[in-house]
Amino acid sequence: MKEKFNFIYETVKANMEKLDKKQINVEQAKAMASLAKQANNVLVTQLDASKFLNNVKDAKNYLDEVGL
């Protein structure tokens, strides 16, 4: 998960530098920021699922009961 976060961070950082150098326009930067936000949301969901699985005894049974 740390590698995924670092990839998102480095990508956003590189895009901000490109924007500063006017290598990309504001609309492109907004689109890239939106993608970064979506990727971050996926990481948050994965982290929450991991916390649930680690903190709940018999988590697999609960997930099976609700069809997940």
TIDREN-163378 format. One record per residue (C-alpha): z, x, y. Coordinates in Angstrom, 2 decimals. Layout:
// residues N
+---------+---------+---------+
|      c3 |      c1 |      c2 |
+---------+---------+---------+
|       Z |       X |       Y |
...
+---------+---------+---------+
This chain:
// residues 68
+---------+---------+---------+
|      c3 |      c1 |      c2 |
+---------+---------+---------+
|    0.00 |    0.00 |    0.00 |
|    0.74 |    2.89 |    2.35 |
|   -2.84 |    4.13 |    1.90 |
|   -4.21 |    0.70 |    2.83 |
|   -2.07 |    0.58 |    5.96 |
|   -3.14 |    4.10 |    6.94 |
|   -6.80 |    3.14 |    6.47 |
|   -6.40 |    0.11 |    8.76 |
|   -4.52 |    2.19 |   11.34 |
|   -7.09 |    5.00 |   11.35 |
|   -9.96 |    2.54 |   11.57 |
|   -8.43 |    0.75 |   14.55 |
|   -7.63 |    4.06 |   16.22 |
|  -11.20 |    5.31 |   15.74 |
|  -12.60 |    2.07 |   17.13 |
|  -10.38 |    2.30 |   20.21 |
|  -11.65 |    5.82 |   20.80 |
|  -15.25 |    4.59 |   20.42 |
|  -14.53 |    1.83 |   22.92 |
|  -13.05 |    4.33 |   25.39 |
|  -16.19 |    6.48 |   25.05 |
|  -18.37 |    3.37 |   25.40 |
|  -19.93 |    3.96 |   21.98 |
|  -19.23 |    0.31 |   21.16 |
|  -18.96 |   -2.71 |   23.42 |
|  -16.03 |   -5.07 |   23.89 |
|  -17.49 |   -7.73 |   21.57 |
|  -17.85 |   -5.20 |   18.76 |
|  -14.29 |   -4.02 |   19.33 |
|  -13.04 |   -7.63 |   19.21 |
|  -14.87 |   -8.21 |   15.92 |
|  -13.38 |   -5.05 |   14.43 |
|   -9.91 |   -6.02 |   15.66 |
|  -10.30 |   -9.41 |   13.99 |
|  -11.18 |   -7.74 |   10.70 |
|   -8.22 |   -5.39 |   11.04 |
|   -5.93 |   -8.38 |   11.64 |
|   -7.26 |  -10.09 |    8.51 |
|   -6.74 |   -6.93 |    6.46 |
|   -3.20 |   -6.65 |    7.80 |
|   -2.52 |  -10.26 |    6.83 |
|   -3.60 |   -9.45 |    3.27 |
|   -1.18 |   -6.51 |    3.20 |
|    1.66 |   -8.69 |    4.48 |
|    0.94 |  -11.26 |    1.77 |
|    0.90 |   -8.56 |   -0.90 |
|    4.18 |   -7.16 |    0.40 |
|    5.80 |  -10.58 |    0.39 |
|    4.60 |  -11.20 |   -3.17 |
|    5.99 |   -7.83 |   -4.26 |
|    9.34 |   -8.60 |   -2.66 |
|    9.42 |  -11.95 |   -4.43 |
|    8.59 |  -10.44 |   -7.80 |
|   11.24 |   -7.74 |   -7.38 |
|   14.00 |  -10.03 |   -6.11 |
|   13.63 |  -13.10 |   -8.29 |
|   14.77 |  -13.01 |  -11.88 |
|   12.14 |  -14.60 |  -14.13 |
|    9.63 |  -14.69 |  -11.25 |
|    6.74 |  -14.79 |  -13.73 |
|    8.09 |  -18.02 |  -15.21 |
|    8.36 |  -19.61 |  -11.75 |
|    4.80 |  -18.57 |  -10.91 |
|    3.53 |  -19.96 |  -14.20 |
|    5.28 |  -23.26 |  -13.52 |
|    3.47 |  -23.71 |  -10.21 |
|    0.14 |  -22.49 |  -11.55 |
|   -0.05 |  -19.12 |   -9.82 |
+---------+---------+---------+
